[in-house]
């Protein structure tokens, strides 16, 4: 049942996803769901959702030239400060620094292929 919620999160990361809604998907109470979710994933529900969102943001920072603020909202964060705080905590760098490193790496790989 937890796997069903994980699949939902991965496919709907930009949507508002509450513990209550996720618990209802598994027919568990919020407390039981939260305990089981953390046992299975090793993360709290909110932390897991944020990690999925930051992972998607990394892909977008790498593959697009979209503004960081646009990516923030596209992946489901409600404000830029919160996005930056979570990104920094999870990746140990800002989104802009991540993009700079990713683009430098991509340019380096392109030169090696030529």
C-alpha positions as CSV (number, residue, x, y, z in Angstrom):
1,X,0.0,0.0,0.0
2,X,2.9,2.4,0.7
3,X,4.2,1.6,-2.8
4,X,1.0,2.9,-4.3
5,X,1.5,6.2,-2.5
6,X,5.1,6.4,-3.6
7,X,4.1,5.9,-7.2
8,X,1.5,8.6,-6.8
9,X,4.0,11.0,-5.4
10,X,6.5,10.3,-8.2
11,X,3.8,10.9,-10.8
12,X,2.1,13.8,-9.2
13,X,5.0,15.6,-7.3
14,X,3.8,19.1,-8.4
15,X,0.4,18.6,-6.8
16,X,-0.5,19.4,-3.2
17,X,-0.1,16.1,-1.5
18,X,-1.0,15.9,2.2
19,X,-0.4,13.2,4.7
20,X,-4.1,12.9,5.2
21,X,-4.7,12.3,1.5
22,X,-1.9,9.8,1.3
23,X,-3.2,8.0,4.4
24,X,-6.7,7.8,2.9
25,X,-5.2,6.2,-0.2
26,X,-3.9,3.3,2.0
27,X,-7.0,3.2,4.3
28,X,-4.8,3.9,7.3
29,X,-5.0,6.6,9.9
30,X,-2.5,9.5,9.4
31,X,-0.4,8.3,12.4
32,X,-0.3,4.7,11.2
33,X,0.5,5.8,7.7
34,X,3.3,8.1,8.8
35,X,4.9,5.4,10.9
36,X,4.7,2.8,8.1
37,X,5.8,5.3,5.4
38,X,8.9,6.3,7.4
39,X,9.7,2.6,8.1
40,X,9.5,1.7,4.4
41,X,11.3,4.8,2.9
42,X,13.6,5.9,5.8
43,X,12.1,9.4,5.4
44,X,9.1,11.3,6.8
45,X,6.4,11.8,4.3
46,X,7.1,15.5,3.9
47,X,10.8,14.9,3.5
48,X,10.2,12.2,0.9
49,X,7.9,14.5,-1.1
50,X,10.5,17.3,-0.9
51,X,13.3,15.0,-2.1
52,X,11.3,13.9,-5.1
53,X,10.5,17.6,-5.9
54,X,14.2,18.6,-5.5
55,X,15.2,15.7,-7.8
56,X,12.9,16.9,-10.5
57,X,14.1,20.4,-10.0
58,X,17.7,19.2,-10.6
59,X,16.6,17.6,-13.9
60,X,15.0,20.8,-14.9
61,X,18.0,22.9,-13.9
62,X,20.2,20.6,-15.9
63,X,18.1,20.3,-19.0
64,X,16.4,23.7,-19.3
65,X,17.1,27.4,-19.1
66,X,13.9,28.1,-17.2
67,X,14.2,30.6,-14.3
68,X,14.8,29.1,-10.9
69,X,11.6,30.7,-9.6
70,X,9.6,29.1,-12.4
71,X,11.1,25.7,-11.7
72,X,10.3,26.2,-8.0
73,X,6.6,26.4,-8.7
74,X,6.7,23.8,-11.5
75,X,7.9,21.1,-9.0
76,X,5.3,22.0,-6.4
77,X,6.9,24.4,-3.9
78,X,4.7,27.3,-2.9
79,X,7.5,29.9,-2.4
80,X,11.0,30.5,-3.6
81,X,12.6,30.9,-0.1
82,X,11.2,27.5,1.0
83,X,12.5,25.9,-2.3
84,X,15.9,27.4,-1.8
85,X,16.1,26.3,1.8
86,X,15.2,22.7,1.0
87,X,17.5,22.6,-2.1
88,X,20.4,23.8,-0.1
89,X,19.8,21.3,2.7
90,X,19.4,18.4,0.4
91,X,22.1,19.2,-2.3
92,X,24.4,21.4,-0.2
93,X,24.3,24.1,-2.8
94,X,21.9,26.6,-4.2
95,X,19.9,25.9,-7.3
96,X,21.9,28.4,-9.3
97,X,25.2,26.8,-8.2
98,X,23.8,23.4,-9.2
99,X,22.8,24.7,-12.6
100,X,26.3,26.2,-13.1
101,X,28.0,23.0,-12.2
102,X,25.6,20.9,-14.4
103,X,26.1,23.2,-17.4
104,X,29.9,23.2,-17.0
105,X,29.8,19.4,-16.8
106,X,27.5,19.2,-19.9
107,X,29.8,21.5,-21.9
108,X,32.8,19.3,-20.8
109,X,31.1,16.2,-21.9
110,X,30.1,17.7,-25.3
111,X,33.8,18.6,-25.9
112,X,34.9,15.1,-25.1
113,X,32.4,13.7,-27.6
114,X,33.8,15.8,-30.5
